[in-house]
Amino acid sequence: MMMREPTFLILSALAGKPLHGYGLIEEVHVLSSGRLKLSLGTLYGSLDRLVEEGLVRVNREEVVSGRLRRYYEINDQGAAALAAELSRMRHAADLAESRLRARKAGEAAWNPA
């Protein structure tokens, strides 16, 4: 099953190191080249779902300026799901690239220069 982009980017961000909410929002923003800025509600809803699905776990909690900061990390099952999605995406990209090459080759055959 295809992984939604926010899920893919959250797991990708966590593949590097454990992160807390605001750190995840920033990392996802960077990984998406600025295209995706997660809201807190979207992020924490996704994290709750990923924890429930067994792909992510809480790494640690700490109090910073009187507020609880929870760090999340990807686990082995999450890393396997991310790797499977990468494989699926690479396969799809390879197919698209081969069709574009075939199209270009076909155009060259019809338009000899």
C-alpha positions, 0 to 999 in steps of 0.5 A, a space after each residue: 500500500 502506498 504511503 502518504 507523503 506526510 507519513 513518508 517524510 515523518 519516517 524519513 525525518 526520524 530515520 536520522 535521529 529522535 526528534 520532538 514535535 517542532 523539530 519534526 515540523 522543521 525537518 519535514 519542511 526541509 525534506 520536502 524542500 519547503 513544500 510541506 509545513 505540518 500543523 501541530 494537529 496534523 503532526 501529532 495525529 500522524 505520530 499517534 497513528 504511527 505509534 499505534 501502528 507500531 512504526 514509531 515509539 517514544 524515545 524519551 520525555 523531558 521538561 523544557 521551560 515547564 513544558 513536556 517535550 516528547 521525542 519520537 524515534 523510528 523503530 525496526 518495523 518503521 524502518 522496514 516500512 520506510 525501506 519498502 516505500 523507497 523501493 516502491 517509489 524507485 520502481 515507479 520512478 524507474 518505470 516512468 524514466 524508461 517510458 520517457 526515454 522510449 518516448 524521446 527515442 520515438 520522437 527522434 525516430 520520427 523527427 530525424 535532424 
